[in-house]
């Protein structure tokens, strides 16, 4: 599988985001009625997308991108469609037309960012689809 190969070959991680990415992958694997799609664009992004198999409104409920503009210092961007989640702590940014041409709500994630907060947003988006 391409996703497993990407993870196994990811050897430089000064920002400590590889484990966060793996935790989000494991969360997606645990959610009912969910499949993971992976889209690799080396030098740009590696995109892990949570898709509900019964979903009809949106083509995905979360996109976890590994930003690869500097492969030696990757970081994560976790995005949702704007109306699928709440952001009570106002940690995210509204990105007009930033998610597949629709308004998105995106969070930069690293090891210091509250993983629990983003995990709750992933679960929220999953339940709202």
N, CA, C and O atoms as a Tinker XYZ file with bonds, in Angstrom:
   516  protein
     1  N      0.842000   -1.193000    0.000000    73     2
     2  CA     0.000000    0.000000    0.000000    64     1     3
     3  C      0.879000    1.245000    0.000000    63     2     4     5
     4  O      1.892000    1.310000    0.697000    81     3
     5  N      0.475000    2.221000   -0.787000    73     3     6
     6  CA     1.251000    3.442000   -0.952000    64     5     7
     7  C      1.386000    4.230000    0.356000    63     6     8     9
     8  O      2.449000    4.787000    0.633000    81     7
     9  N      0.319000    4.281000    1.162000    73     7    10
    10  CA     0.365000    5.004000    2.429000    64     9    11
    11  C      1.375000    4.376000    3.383000    63    10    12    13
    12  O      2.168000    5.084000    4.003000    81    11
    13  N      1.350000    3.063000    3.500000    73    11    14
    14  CA     2.298000    2.365000    4.381000    64    13    15
    15  C      3.734000    2.592000    3.921000    63    14    16    17
    16  O      4.630000    2.778000    4.745000    81    15
    17  N      3.955000    2.578000    2.611000    73    15    18
    18  CA     5.297000    2.822000    2.073000    64    17    19
    19  C      5.749000    4.243000    2.408000    63    18    20    21
    20  O      6.891000    4.453000    2.820000    81    19
    21  N      4.858000    5.212000    2.234000    73    19    22
    22  CA     5.202000    6.592000    2.563000    64    21    23
    23  C      5.628000    6.710000    4.022000    63    22    24    25
    24  O      6.653000    7.320000    4.324000    81    23
    25  N      4.846000    6.129000    4.924000    73    23    26
    26  CA     5.160000    6.209000    6.357000    64    25    27
    27  C      6.494000    5.526000    6.656000    63    26    28    29
    28  O      7.312000    6.069000    7.399000    81    27
    29  N      6.720000    4.358000    6.092000    73    27    30
    30  CA     7.956000    3.622000    6.387000    64    29    31
    31  C      9.197000    4.329000    5.844000    63    30    32    33
    32  O     10.284000    4.189000    6.404000    81    31
    33  N      9.041000    5.083000    4.766000    73    31    34
    34  CA    10.187000    5.780000    4.177000    64    33    35
    35  C     10.377000    7.194000    4.718000    63    34    36    37
    36  O     11.345000    7.865000    4.359000    81    35
    37  N      9.472000    7.657000    5.575000    73    35    38
    38  CA     9.554000    8.994000    6.170000    64    37    39
    39  C     10.569000    8.920000    7.296000    63    38    40    41
    40  O     10.250000    8.458000    8.391000    81    39
    41  N     11.795000    9.375000    7.034000    73    39    42
    42  CA    12.863000    9.213000    8.023000    64    41    43
    43  C     13.321000   10.502000    8.687000    63    42    44    45
    44  O     13.960000   10.441000    9.737000    81    43
    45  N     13.024000   11.656000    8.127000    73    43    46
    46  CA    13.399000   12.929000    8.747000    64    45    47
    47  C     12.146000   13.587000    9.303000    63    46    48    49
    48  O     11.170000   13.798000    8.583000    81    47
    49  N     12.185000   13.911000   10.599000    73    47    50
    50  CA    10.978000   14.461000   11.233000    64    49    51
    51  C     11.329000   15.390000   12.398000    63    50    52    53
    52  O     10.955000   15.116000   13.539000    81    51
    53  N     12.049000   16.493000   12.118000    73    51    54
    54  CA    12.429000   17.378000   13.217000    64    53    55
    55  C     11.241000   18.031000   13.910000    63    54    56    57
    56  O     11.344000   18.379000   15.086000    81    55
    57  N     10.116000   18.209000   13.219000    73    55    58
    58  CA     8.938000   18.829000   13.826000    64    57    59
    59  C      8.117000   17.829000   14.636000    63    58    60    61
    60  O      7.190000   18.226000   15.342000    81    59
    61  N      8.438000   16.555000   14.547000    73    59    62
    62  CA     7.728000   15.542000   15.326000    64    61    63
    63  C      6.307000   15.294000   14.867000    63    62    64    65
    64  O      5.440000   14.990000   15.687000    81    63
    65  N      6.046000   15.417000   13.569000    73    63    66
    66  CA     4.673000   15.271000   13.085000    64    65    67
    67  C      4.355000   13.878000   12.556000    63    66    68    69
    68  O      3.186000   13.557000   12.341000    81    67
    69  N      5.350000   13.061000   12.345000    73    67    70
    70  CA     5.089000   11.719000   11.811000    64    69    71
    71  C      4.175000   10.929000   12.751000    63    70    72    73
    72  O      3.219000   10.297000   12.303000    81    71
    73  N      4.467000   10.966000   14.038000    73    71    74
    74  CA     3.628000   10.228000   14.991000    64    73    75
    75  C      2.218000   10.786000   15.062000    63    74    76    77
    76  O      1.268000   10.028000   15.257000    81    75
    77  N      2.061000   12.097000   14.907000    73    75    78
    78  CA     0.731000   12.706000   14.885000    64    77    79
    79  C     -0.028000   12.198000   13.654000    63    78    80    81
    80  O     -1.202000   11.842000   13.751000    81    79
    81  N      0.635000   12.165000   12.512000    73    79    82
    82  CA     0.037000   11.652000   11.281000    64    81    83
    83  C     -0.414000   10.199000   11.471000    63    82    84    85
    84  O     -1.515000    9.825000   11.067000    81    83
    85  N      0.440000    9.395000   12.083000    73    83    86
    86  CA     0.096000    7.987000   12.323000    64    85    87
    87  C     -1.092000    7.877000   13.278000    63    86    88    89
    88  O     -1.969000    7.036000   13.079000    81    87
    89  N     -1.127000    8.718000   14.310000    73    87    90
    90  CA    -2.266000    8.700000   15.240000    64    89    91
    91  C     -3.566000    9.048000   14.521000    63    90    92    93
    92  O     -4.599000    8.428000   14.776000    81    91
    93  N     -3.525000   10.031000   13.627000    73    91    94
    94  CA    -4.728000   10.384000   12.874000    64    93    95
    95  C     -5.118000    9.249000   11.926000    63    94    96    97
    96  O     -6.306000    8.988000   11.734000    81    95
    97  N     -4.144000    8.581000   11.339000    73    95    98
    98  CA    -4.420000    7.428000   10.477000    64    97    99
    99  C     -5.129000    6.337000   11.281000    63    98   100   101
   100  O     -6.119000    5.765000   10.827000    81    99
   101  N     -4.617000    6.058000   12.467000    73    99   102
   102  CA    -5.228000    5.027000   13.312000    64   101   103
   103  C     -6.638000    5.428000   13.740000    63   102   104   105
   104  O     -7.524000    4.578000   13.830000    81   103
   105  N     -6.851000    6.716000   14.003000    73   103   106
   106  CA    -8.190000    7.197000   14.339000    64   105   107
   107  C     -9.140000    6.963000   13.161000    63   106   108   109
   108  O    -10.247000    6.457000   13.347000    81   107
   109  N     -8.712000    7.327000   11.958000    73   107   110
   110  CA    -9.554000    7.124000   10.779000    64   109   111
   111  C     -9.876000    5.644000   10.586000    63   110   112   113
   112  O    -11.001000    5.288000   10.234000    81   111
   113  N     -8.889000    4.788000   10.816000    73   111   114
   114  CA    -9.108000    3.344000   10.675000    64   113   115
   115  C    -10.120000    2.825000   11.686000    63   114   116   117
   116  O    -10.779000    1.814000   11.442000    81   115
   117  N    -10.246000    3.508000   12.818000    73   115   118
   118  CA   -11.156000    3.054000   13.874000    64   117   119
   119  C    -12.594000    3.524000   13.674000    63   118   120   121
   120  O    -13.507000    3.011000   14.322000    81   119
   121  N    -12.806000    4.492000   12.788000    73   119   122
   122  CA   -14.139000    5.055000   12.610000    64   121   123
   123  C    -14.980000    4.167000   11.690000    63   122   124   125
   124  O    -14.519000    3.709000   10.644000    81   123
   125  N    -16.190000    3.946000   12.100000    73   123   126
   126  CA   -17.115000    3.113000   11.340000    64   125   127
   127  C    -17.432000    3.761000    9.993000    63   126   128   129
   128  O    -17.492000    4.985000    9.875000    81   127
   129  N    -17.631000    2.918000    8.982000    73   127   130
   130  CA   -18.107000    3.385000    7.678000    64   129   131
   131  C    -17.108000    4.355000    7.035000    63   130   132   133
   132  O    -17.506000    5.317000    6.379000    81   131
   133  N    -15.806000    4.092000    7.228000    73   131   134
   134  CA   -14.772000    5.016000    6.766000    64   133   135
   135  C    -13.701000    4.280000    5.987000    63   134   136   137
   136  O    -13.283000    3.181000    6.350000    81   135
   137  N    -13.271000    4.910000    4.912000    73   135   138
   138  CA   -12.098000    4.411000    4.187000    64   137   139
   139  C    -11.100000    5.556000    4.077000    63   138   140   141
   140  O    -11.461000    6.728000    4.183000    81   139
   141  N     -9.855000    5.197000    3.865000    73   139   142
   142  CA    -8.785000    6.185000    3.718000    64   141   143
   143  C     -8.329000    6.188000    2.266000    63   142   144   145
   144  O     -8.030000    5.142000    1.689000    81   143
   145  N     -8.283000    7.372000    1.694000    73   143   146
   146  CA    -7.685000    7.548000    0.374000    64   145   147
   147  C     -6.361000    8.281000    0.578000    63   146   148   149
   148  O     -6.236000    9.122000    1.469000    81   147
   149  N     -5.387000    7.955000   -0.248000    73   147   150
   150  CA    -4.071000    8.576000   -0.138000    64   149   151
   151  C     -3.664000    9.099000   -1.503000    63   150   152   153
   152  O     -3.715000    8.377000   -2.498000    81   151
   153  N     -3.258000   10.361000   -1.540000    73   151   154
   154  CA    -2.842000   11.010000   -2.773000    64   153   155
   155  C     -1.449000   11.595000   -2.563000    63   154   156   157
   156  O     -1.267000   12.496000   -1.744000    81   155
   157  N     -0.475000   11.086000   -3.296000    73   155   158
   158  CA     0.913000   11.535000   -3.150000    64   157   159
   159  C      1.277000   12.512000   -4.261000    63   158   160   161
   160  O      1.110000   12.223000   -5.446000    81   159
   161  N      1.776000   13.670000   -3.852000    73   159   162
   162  CA     2.334000   14.651000   -4.773000    64   161   163
   163  C      3.691000   15.071000   -4.194000    63   162   164   165
   164  O      3.804000   16.131000   -3.580000    81   163
   165  N      4.726000   14.230000   -4.392000    73   163   166
   166  CA     6.032000   14.517000   -3.800000    64   165   167
   167  C      6.507000   15.931000   -4.111000    63   166   168   169
   168  O      6.390000   16.418000   -5.235000    81   167
   169  N      7.046000   16.573000   -3.075000    73   167   170
   170  CA     7.504000   17.947000   -3.202000    64   169   171
   171  C      6.405000   18.968000   -2.963000    63   170   172   173
   172  O      6.672000   20.167000   -2.872000    81   171
   173  N      5.152000   18.485000   -2.860000    73   171   174
   174  CA     4.010000   19.374000   -2.607000    64   173   175
   175  C      3.285000   18.892000   -1.348000    63   174   176   177
   176  O      3.423000   19.493000   -0.282000    81   175
   177  N      2.514000   17.808000   -1.472000    73   175   178
   178  CA     1.797000   17.242000   -0.321000    64   177   179
   179  C      1.653000   15.737000   -0.458000    63   178   180   181
   180  O      1.706000   15.169000   -1.549000    81   179
   181  N      1.471000   15.125000    0.689000    73   179   182
   182  CA     1.000000   13.749000    0.787000    64   181   183
   183  C     -0.318000   13.858000    1.547000    63   182   184   185
   184  O     -0.347000   14.269000    2.707000    81   183
   185  N     -1.394000   13.489000    0.887000    73   183   186
   186  CA    -2.723000   13.764000    1.416000    64   185   187
   187  C     -3.437000   12.475000    1.814000    63   186   188   189
   188  O     -3.654000   11.585000    0.992000    81   187
   189  N     -3.795000   12.398000    3.093000    73   187   190
   190  CA    -4.583000   11.287000    3.620000    64   189   191
   191  C     -5.990000   11.818000    3.837000    63   190   192   193
   192  O     -6.189000   12.789000    4.566000    81   191
   193  N     -6.967000   11.175000    3.198000    73   191   194
   194  CA    -8.331000   11.683000    3.237000    64   193   195
   195  C     -9.262000   10.659000    3.865000    63   194   196   197
   196  O     -9.285000    9.490000    3.480000    81   195
   197  N    -10.029000   11.127000    4.840000    73   195   198
   198  CA   -11.052000   10.291000    5.452000    64   197   199
   199  C    -12.340000   10.425000    4.675000    63   198   200   201
   200  O    -12.862000   11.527000    4.510000    81   199
   201  N    -12.856000    9.300000    4.193000    73   199   202
   202  CA   -14.053000    9.289000    3.358000    64   201   203
   203  C    -15.062000    8.334000    3.978000    63   202   204   205
   204  O    -14.738000    7.184000    4.276000    81   203
   205  N    -16.277000    8.812000    4.169000    73   203   206
   206  CA   -17.345000    7.918000    4.616000    64   205   207
   207  C    -17.872000    7.172000    3.403000    63   206   208   209
   208  O    -18.165000    7.772000    2.369000    81   207
   209  N    -17.990000    5.858000    3.540000    73   207   210
   210  CA   -18.411000    5.059000    2.395000    64   209   211
   211  C    -19.869000    5.306000    2.046000    63   210   212   213
   212  O    -20.278000    5.058000    0.912000    81   211
   213  N    -20.662000    5.788000    2.997000    73   211   214
   214  CA   -22.064000    6.090000    2.716000    64   213   215
   215  C    -22.303000    7.583000    2.509000    63   214   216   217
   216  O    -23.446000    8.027000    2.403000    81   215
   217  N    -21.239000    8.338000    2.455000    73   215   218
   218  CA   -21.308000    9.798000    2.391000    64   217   219
   219  C    -21.893000   10.277000    1.070000    63   218   220   221
   220  O    -21.591000    9.729000    0.010000    81   219
   221  N    -22.721000   11.290000    1.143000    73   219   222
   222  CA   -23.283000   11.845000   -0.081000    64   221   223
   223  C    -23.029000   13.338000   -0.230000    63   222   224   225
   224  O    -22.961000   13.831000   -1.355000    81   223
   225  N    -22.883000   14.082000    0.883000    73   223   226
   226  CA   -22.762000   15.536000    0.789000    64   225   227
   227  C    -21.381000   15.978000    0.290000    63   226   228   229
   228  O    -21.292000   16.813000   -0.609000    81   227
   229  N    -20.324000   15.438000    0.852000    73   227   230
   230  CA   -18.962000   15.843000    0.513000    64   229   231
   231  C    -18.140000   14.628000    0.101000    63   230   232   233
   232  O    -18.447000   13.508000    0.509000    81   231
   233  N    -17.106000   14.835000   -0.698000    73   231   234
   234  CA   -16.277000   13.698000   -1.111000    64   233   235
   235  C    -15.335000   13.194000   -0.014000    63   234   236   237
   236  O    -14.715000   12.141000   -0.161000    81   235
   237  N    -15.228000   13.945000    1.083000    73   235   238
   238  CA   -14.394000   13.538000    2.219000    64   237   239
   239  C    -14.869000   14.299000    3.444000    63   238   240   241
   240  O    -15.595000   15.285000    3.324000    81   239
   241  N    -14.455000   13.838000    4.636000    73   239   242
   242  CA   -14.808000   14.598000    5.833000    64   241   243
   243  C    -13.592000   15.197000    6.512000    63   242   244   245
   244  O    -13.736000   16.087000    7.350000    81   243
   245  N    -12.396000   14.734000    6.173000    73   243   246
   246  CA   -11.164000   15.340000    6.669000    64   245   247
   247  C    -10.051000   15.072000    5.659000    63   246   248   249
   248  O    -10.012000   14.030000    5.005000    81   247
   249  N     -9.151000   16.045000    5.555000    73   247   250
   250  CA    -7.956000   15.879000    4.736000    64   249   251
   251  C     -6.758000   16.230000    5.610000    63   250   252   253
   252  O     -6.631000   17.357000    6.090000    81   251
   253  N     -5.889000   15.256000    5.807000    73   251   254
   254  CA    -4.677000   15.453000    6.590000    64   253   255
   255  C     -3.521000   15.484000    5.598000    63   254   256   257
   256  O     -3.124000   14.453000    5.055000    81   255
   257  N     -2.990000   16.677000    5.371000    73   255   258
   258  CA    -1.904000   16.840000    4.405000    64   257   259
   259  C     -0.561000   16.951000    5.107000    63   258   260   261
   260  O     -0.394000   17.710000    6.061000    81   259
   261  N      0.383000   16.178000    4.613000    73   259   262
   262  CA     1.779000   16.365000    4.992000    64   261   263
   263  C      2.336000   17.336000    3.965000    63   262   264   265
   264  O      2.434000   17.007000    2.783000    81   263
   265  N      2.699000   18.524000    4.411000    73   263   266
   266  CA     3.225000   19.547000    3.512000    64   265   267
   267  C      4.693000   19.227000    3.262000    63   266   268   269
   268  O      5.503000   19.168000    4.188000    81   267
   269  N      5.015000   19.022000    1.984000    73   267   270
   270  CA     6.314000   18.456000    1.598000    64   269   271
   271  C      7.179000   19.456000    0.835000    63   270   272   273
   272  O      8.052000   19.045000    0.070000    81   271
   273  N      6.957000   20.771000    1.026000    73   271   274
   274  CA     7.789000   21.738000    0.315000    64   273   275
   275  C      9.241000   21.680000    0.785000    63   274   276   277
   276  O     10.145000   22.071000    0.047000    81   275
   277  N      9.474000   21.197000    2.007000    73   275   278
   278  CA    10.815000   20.938000    2.528000    64   277   279
   279  C     10.779000   19.544000    3.158000    63   278   280   281
   280  O     10.462000   19.420000    4.341000    81   279
   281  N     11.098000   18.489000    2.393000    73   279   282
   282  CA    10.972000   17.122000    2.902000    64   281   283
   283  C     11.749000   16.848000    4.194000    63   282   284   285
   284  O     11.434000   15.905000    4.920000    81   283
   285  N     12.752000   17.664000    4.475000    73   283   286
   286  CA    13.503000   17.485000    5.716000    64   285   287
   287  C     12.794000   18.119000    6.904000    63   286   288   289
   288  O     13.198000   17.909000    8.047000    81   287
   289  N     11.742000   18.893000    6.650000    73   287   290
   290  CA    11.036000   19.576000    7.730000    64   289   291
   291  C      9.544000   19.678000    7.395000    63   290   292   293
   292  O      9.012000   20.771000    7.200000    81   291
   293  N      8.894000   18.538000    7.333000    73   291   294
   294  CA     7.475000   18.481000    6.973000    64   293   295
   295  C      6.602000   18.954000    8.122000    63   294   296   297
   296  O      7.001000   18.920000    9.286000    81   295
   297  N      5.389000   19.400000    7.767000    73   295   298
   298  CA     4.395000   19.779000    8.772000    64   297   299
   299  C      3.043000   19.334000    8.270000    63   298   300   301
   300  O      2.888000   18.972000    7.104000    81   299
   301  N      2.051000   19.364000    9.168000    73   299   302
   302  CA     0.717000   18.881000    8.838000    64   301   303
   303  C     -0.281000   20.023000    8.737000    63   302   304   305
   304  O     -0.223000   20.994000    9.492000    81   303
   305  N     -1.186000   19.885000    7.799000    73   303   306
   306  CA    -2.345000   20.757000    7.681000    64   305   307
   307  C     -3.572000   19.843000    7.692000    63   306   308   309
   308  O     -3.706000   18.954000    6.851000    81   307
   309  N     -4.460000   20.074000    8.652000    73   307   310
   310  CA    -5.652000   19.246000    8.805000    64   309   311
   311  C     -6.850000   20.121000    8.443000    63   310   312   313
   312  O     -7.103000   21.139000    9.088000    81   311
   313  N     -7.592000   19.713000    7.397000    73   311   314
   314  CA    -8.662000   20.564000    6.871000    64   313   315
   315  C    -10.005000   19.845000    6.839000    63   314   316   317
   316  O    -10.091000   18.631000    6.653000    81   315
   317  N    -11.039000   20.641000    7.026000    73   315   318
   318  CA   -12.417000   20.181000    7.024000    64   317   319
   319  C    -13.232000   21.157000    6.190000    63   318   320   321
   320  O    -12.841000   22.312000    6.026000    81   319
   321  N    -14.365000   20.698000    5.663000    73   319   322
   322  CA   -15.286000   21.639000    5.046000    64   321   323
   323  C    -15.806000   22.552000    6.149000    63   322   324   325
   324  O    -16.060000   22.104000    7.267000    81   323
   325  N    -15.961000   23.826000    5.829000    73   323   326
   326  CA   -16.256000   24.853000    6.818000    64   325   327
   327  C    -17.463000   24.599000    7.692000    63   326   328   329
   328  O    -17.458000   24.965000    8.867000    81   327
   329  N    -18.502000   23.978000    7.146000    73   327   330
   330  CA   -19.713000   23.796000    7.934000    64   329   331
   331  C    -19.806000   22.426000    8.604000    63   330   332   333
   332  O    -20.863000   22.057000    9.114000    81   331
   333  N    -18.717000   21.679000    8.607000    73   331   334
   334  CA   -18.740000   20.319000    9.173000    64   333   335
   335  C    -18.252000   20.244000   10.615000    63   334   336   337
   336  O    -18.471000   19.240000   11.294000    81   335
   337  N    -17.595000   21.296000   11.083000    73   335   338
   338  CA   -17.024000   21.267000   12.432000    64   337   339
   339  C    -17.271000   22.590000   13.150000    63   338   340   341
   340  O    -17.655000   23.592000   12.546000    81   339
   341  N    -17.039000   22.557000   14.444000    73   339   342
   342  CA   -16.943000   23.765000   15.251000    64   341   343
   343  C    -15.480000   23.942000   15.636000    63   342   344   345
   344  O    -14.691000   23.003000   15.534000    81   343
   345  N    -15.128000   25.110000   16.064000    73   343   346
   346  CA   -13.756000   25.400000   16.497000    64   345   347
   347  C    -13.834000   26.251000   17.763000    63   346   348   349
   348  O    -13.503000   27.437000   17.743000    81   347
   349  N    -14.276000   25.635000   18.873000    73   347   350
   350  CA   -14.520000   26.424000   20.082000    64   349   351
   351  C    -13.297000   27.167000   20.606000    63   350   352   353
   352  O    -13.448000   28.222000   21.223000    81   351
   353  N    -12.096000   26.652000   20.382000    73   351   354
   354  CA   -10.886000   27.330000   20.852000    64   353   355
   355  C    -10.281000   28.250000   19.793000    63   354   356   357
   356  O     -9.241000   28.869000   20.017000    81   355
   357  N    -10.941000   28.331000   18.643000    73   355   358
   358  CA   -10.500000   29.197000   17.542000    64   357   359
   359  C     -9.030000   28.985000   17.180000    63   358   360   361
   360  O     -8.254000   29.935000   17.074000    81   359
   361  N     -8.671000   27.718000   16.995000    73   359   362
   362  CA    -7.300000   27.366000   16.642000    64   361   363
   363  C     -7.088000   27.270000   15.134000    63   362   364   365
   364  O     -5.950000   27.303000   14.666000    81   363
   365  N     -8.167000   27.153000   14.377000    73   363   366
   366  CA    -8.063000   26.974000   12.933000    64   365   367
   367  C     -8.195000   28.270000   12.174000    63   366   368   369
   368  O     -8.453000   29.332000   12.740000    81   367
   369  N     -8.011000   28.151000   10.872000    73   367   370
   370  CA    -8.130000   29.296000    9.970000    64   369   371
   371  C     -9.173000   28.974000    8.909000    63   370   372   373
   372  O     -9.193000   27.872000    8.360000    81   371
   373  N    -10.033000   29.938000    8.626000    73   371   374
   374  CA   -10.956000   29.797000    7.511000    64   373   375
   375  C    -10.165000   30.010000    6.230000    63   374   376   377
   376  O     -9.445000   30.999000    6.096000    81   375
   377  N    -10.298000   29.089000    5.294000    73   375   378
   378  CA    -9.582000   29.182000    4.030000    64   377   379
   379  C    -10.622000   29.191000    2.911000    63   378   380   381
   380  O    -11.098000   28.135000    2.495000    81   379
   381  N    -10.980000   30.395000    2.417000    73   379   382
   382  CA   -11.982000   30.483000    1.358000    64   381   383
   383  C    -11.580000   29.664000    0.132000    63   382   384   385
   384  O    -10.486000   29.823000   -0.410000    81   383
   385  N    -12.475000   28.799000   -0.285000    73   383   386
   386  CA   -12.268000   27.922000   -1.436000    64   385   387
   387  C    -10.997000   27.090000   -1.315000    63   386   388   389
   388  O    -10.404000   26.711000   -2.325000    81   387
   389  N    -10.574000   26.803000   -0.078000    73   387   390
   390  CA    -9.312000   26.120000    0.144000    64   389   391
   391  C     -9.380000   24.613000    0.218000    63   390   392   393
   392  O     -8.347000   23.951000    0.306000    81   391
   393  N    -10.575000   24.060000    0.185000    73   391   394
   394  CA   -10.709000   22.602000    0.260000    64   393   395
   395  C    -11.568000   22.144000   -0.909000    63   394   396   397
   396  O    -12.795000   22.235000   -0.875000    81   395
   397  N    -10.901000   21.653000   -1.935000    73   395   398
   398  CA   -11.575000   21.184000   -3.148000    64   397   399
   399  C    -12.532000   22.245000   -3.703000    63   398   400   401
   400  O    -13.623000   21.931000   -4.179000    81   399
   401  N    -12.093000   23.516000   -3.631000    73   399   402
   402  CA   -12.883000   24.609000   -4.169000    64   401   403
   403  C    -13.973000   25.132000   -3.255000    63   402   404   405
   404  O    -14.685000   26.071000   -3.613000    81   403
   405  N    -14.113000   24.539000   -2.083000    73   403   406
   406  CA   -15.113000   24.971000   -1.094000    64   405   407
   407  C    -14.391000   25.622000    0.084000    63   406   408   409
   408  O    -13.193000   25.422000    0.283000    81   407
   409  N    -15.149000   26.410000    0.866000    73   407   410
   410  CA   -14.556000   26.998000    2.066000    64   409   411
   411  C    -14.136000   25.892000    3.020000    63   410   412   413
   412  O    -14.899000   24.970000    3.309000    81   411
   413  N    -12.920000   26.006000    3.495000    73   411   414
   414  CA   -12.381000   25.015000    4.415000    64   413   415
   415  C    -11.995000   25.639000    5.737000    63   414   416   417
   416  O    -11.832000   26.853000    5.855000    81   415
   417  N    -11.855000   24.790000    6.712000    73   415   418
   418  CA   -11.383000   25.186000    8.034000    64   417   419
   419  C    -10.139000   24.348000    8.283000    63   418   420   421
   420  O    -10.233000   23.127000    8.410000    81   419
   421  N     -8.967000   24.988000    8.355000    73   419   422
   422  CA    -7.700000   24.263000    8.403000    64   421   423
   423  C     -6.914000   24.595000    9.666000    63   422   424   425
   424  O     -6.972000   25.703000   10.200000    81   423
   425  N     -6.183000   23.591000   10.114000    73   423   426
   426  CA    -5.360000   23.682000   11.309000    64   425   427
   427  C     -3.957000   23.238000   10.949000    63   426   428   429
   428  O     -3.781000   22.190000   10.329000    81   427
   429  N     -2.954000   24.022000   11.329000    73   427   430
   430  CA    -1.581000   23.561000   11.239000    64   429   431
   431  C     -1.348000   22.698000   12.469000    63   430   432   433
   432  O     -1.636000   23.103000   13.595000    81   431
   433  N     -0.830000   21.521000   12.240000    73   431   434
   434  CA    -0.659000   20.585000   13.348000    64   433   435
   435  C      0.797000   20.171000   13.464000    63   434   436   437
   436  O      1.466000   19.880000   12.472000    81   435
   437  N      1.258000   20.152000   14.680000    73   435   438
   438  CA     2.566000   19.579000   14.973000    64   437   439
   439  C      2.459000   18.873000   16.309000    63   438   440   441
   440  O      1.366000   18.755000   16.864000    81   439
   441  N      3.557000   18.412000   16.821000    73   439   442
   442  CA     3.504000   17.647000   18.059000    64   441   443
   443  C      3.026000   18.484000   19.239000    63   442   444   445
   444  O      2.522000   17.945000   20.224000    81   443
   445  N      3.186000   19.825000   19.139000    73   443   446
   446  CA     2.760000   20.702000   20.229000    64   445   447
   447  C      1.265000   21.023000   20.163000    63   446   448   449
   448  O      0.651000   21.341000   21.182000    81   447
   449  N      0.680000   20.939000   18.961000    73   447   450
   450  CA    -0.754000   21.220000   18.801000    64   449   451
   451  C     -1.547000   20.141000   19.532000    63   450   452   453
   452  O     -1.183000   18.966000   19.475000    81   451
   453  N     -2.609000   20.513000   20.207000    73   451   454
   454  CA    -3.392000   19.516000   20.948000    64   453   455
   455  C     -4.001000   18.460000   20.016000    63   454   456   457
   456  O     -4.980000   18.712000   19.314000    81   455
   457  N     -3.401000   17.295000   20.033000    73   455   458
   458  CA    -3.902000   16.210000   19.181000    64   457   459
   459  C     -5.325000   15.827000   19.559000    63   458   460   461
   460  O     -6.122000   15.442000   18.704000    81   459
   461  N     -5.636000   15.936000   20.841000    73   459   462
   462  CA    -6.982000   15.587000   21.296000    64   461   463
   463  C     -8.014000   16.524000   20.669000    63   462   464   465
   464  O     -9.102000   16.091000   20.291000    81   463
   465  N     -7.670000   17.796000   20.560000    73   463   466
   466  CA    -8.567000   18.789000   19.972000    64   465   467
   467  C     -8.848000   18.445000   18.511000    63   466   468   469
   468  O    -10.001000   18.453000   18.079000    81   467
   469  N     -7.809000   18.148000   17.761000    73   467   470
   470  CA    -7.990000   17.814000   16.350000    64   469   471
   471  C     -8.669000   16.456000   16.184000    63   470   472   473
   472  O     -9.454000   16.262000   15.255000    81   471
   473  N     -8.372000   15.528000   17.072000    73   471   474
   474  CA    -9.060000   14.229000   17.027000    64   473   475
   475  C    -10.556000   14.427000   17.241000    63   474   476   477
   476  O    -11.370000   13.778000   16.584000    81   475
   477  N    -10.921000   15.321000   18.155000    73   475   478
   478  CA   -12.339000   15.619000   18.388000    64   477   479
   479  C    -12.967000   16.254000   17.158000    63   478   480   481
   480  O    -14.126000   15.974000   16.850000    81   479
   481  N    -12.228000   17.107000   16.442000    73   479   482
   482  CA   -12.752000   17.717000   15.216000    64   481   483
   483  C    -12.960000   16.648000   14.139000    63   482   484   485
   484  O    -13.948000   16.686000   13.406000    81   483
   485  N    -12.030000   15.698000   14.046000    73   483   486
   486  CA   -12.164000   14.602000   13.061000    64   485   487
   487  C    -13.420000   13.799000   13.361000    63   486   488   489
   488  O    -14.188000   13.481000   12.453000    81   487
   489  N    -13.634000   13.471000   14.628000    73   487   490
   490  CA   -14.829000   12.713000   15.007000    64   489   491
   491  C    -16.105000   13.506000   14.745000    63   490   492   493
   492  O    -17.119000   12.955000   14.317000    81   491
   493  N    -16.036000   14.810000   15.012000    73   491   494
   494  CA   -17.183000   15.684000   14.774000    64   493   495
   495  C    -17.532000   15.723000   13.275000    63   494   496   497
   496  O    -18.695000   15.581000   12.896000    81   495
   497  N    -16.513000   15.915000   12.440000    73   495   498
   498  CA   -16.746000   15.959000   10.997000    64   497   499
   499  C    -17.306000   14.630000   10.507000    63   498   500   501
   500  O    -18.189000   14.602000    9.650000    81   499
   501  N    -16.800000   13.543000   11.044000    73   499   502
   502  CA   -17.290000   12.212000   10.667000    64   501   503
   503  C    -18.773000   12.073000   11.012000    63   502   504   505
   504  O    -19.553000   11.556000   10.212000    81   503
   505  N    -19.156000   12.527000   12.187000    73   503   506
   506  CA   -20.555000   12.383000   12.592000    64   505   507
   507  C    -21.474000   13.345000   11.860000    63   506   508   509
   508  O    -22.680000   13.109000   11.796000    81   507
   509  N    -20.933000   14.427000   11.305000    73   507   510
   510  CA   -21.749000   15.418000   10.586000    64   509   511
   511  C    -21.887000   15.114000    9.104000    63   510   512   513
   512  O    -22.490000   15.900000    8.374000    81   511
   513  N    -21.353000   14.010000    8.646000    73   511   514
   514  CA   -21.464000   13.650000    7.226000    64   513   515
   515  C    -22.534000   12.626000    7.004000    63   514   516
   516  O    -22.764000   12.209000    5.868000    81   515
